[in-house]
Structures are given as C-alpha cells and as structure tokens.
Amino acid sequence: MKFGMRKPSIRKSIAARTSVKRFVRHNLGLKAPRGYGWITNPKKYMYNKIYNRTTFNIFSLLKKLFK
C-alpha cells in the first residue's frame, strides 16, 4: 500500500479514458450507481477506500495552495 503523494501519469489517464471497456460500459448503461462499489467488487472497494485516504494527488495540493 502506498502512503503519501501519488505521482501522476498522463499516459495512464489517457488510456483509462479511451479504453474499449469504458466505452462499452458507458454506452450500454452497465454502470452501477455511485456508492455501489461494495456490491460489485468488495475487495477492490476496500483497497480503494484505504488508498484514497492514505495518499494525496499533487494537483489537489496545488489547488489548495492557490485557492
């Protein structure tokens, strides 16, 4: 598990937004409502919950500094 600052990756963010899997899910309406991650994949839900609490994004840090 990572602690501290997350290092942004432009390549990964572009790949996630242009993937075939995402395109199919969004167009067919196969998405679960927000907050239902614990039903669809409980293990991934718990990992992401802990990861998001123990790390921070550099862009959110910059946003707080210049606000």
C-alpha positions in Angstrom: 0.0 0.0 0.0 1.3 3.4 -0.9 1.4 6.3 1.6 2.0 10.0 0.7 1.9 11.7 -2.7 0.7 10.0 -5.8 2.8 10.5 -9.0 0.5 11.5 -11.9 0.8 9.5 -15.2 -0.5 11.2 -18.3 -0.2 8.0 -20.3 -2.4 6.0 -17.8 -5.0 8.7 -17.5 -5.4 8.9 -21.3 -5.5 5.1 -21.6 -8.3 4.9 -18.9 -10.5 7.5 -20.7 -10.1 5.9 -24.2 -10.4 2.2 -23.3 -12.8 0.0 -25.1 -14.1 -1.5 -21.9 -15.1 2.0 -20.6 -16.7 2.9 -23.9 -18.9 -0.2 -23.9 -19.9 0.2 -20.3 -20.9 3.8 -20.7 -22.8 3.3 -24.0 -24.7 0.2 -22.9 -25.6 1.6 -19.4 -24.0 -1.2 -17.5 -22.7 1.1 -14.7 -23.8 0.7 -11.1 -24.9 3.8 -9.3 -22.4 5.7 -7.3 -21.7 4.1 -3.9 -22.4 0.6 -5.1 -18.8 -0.5 -5.4 -19.0 -2.6 -2.2 -21.7 -4.8 -4.0 -19.9 -5.1 -7.4 -16.3 -5.8 -6.1 -15.9 -5.6 -2.3 -12.1 -6.3 -2.3 -11.4 -3.5 -4.8 -13.8 -1.2 -2.8 -11.9 -1.7 0.4 -8.5 -1.3 -1.3 -9.5 2.0 -3.0 -11.1 3.3 0.2 -7.8 2.9 2.1 -5.6 4.0 -0.8 -7.6 7.3 -1.2 -7.3 8.1 2.5 -3.6 7.4 2.8 -2.4 9.2 -0.4 -3.0 12.6 -2.0 -2.7 14.0 -5.5 -0.3 16.7 -6.3 -2.9 18.6 -8.3 -5.3 18.7 -5.3 -2.4 20.0 -3.2 -1.7 22.8 -5.7 -5.4 23.7 -5.9 -5.5 24.2 -2.1 -2.3 26.3 -2.2 -3.6 28.7 -4.9 -7.2 29.0 -3.6 
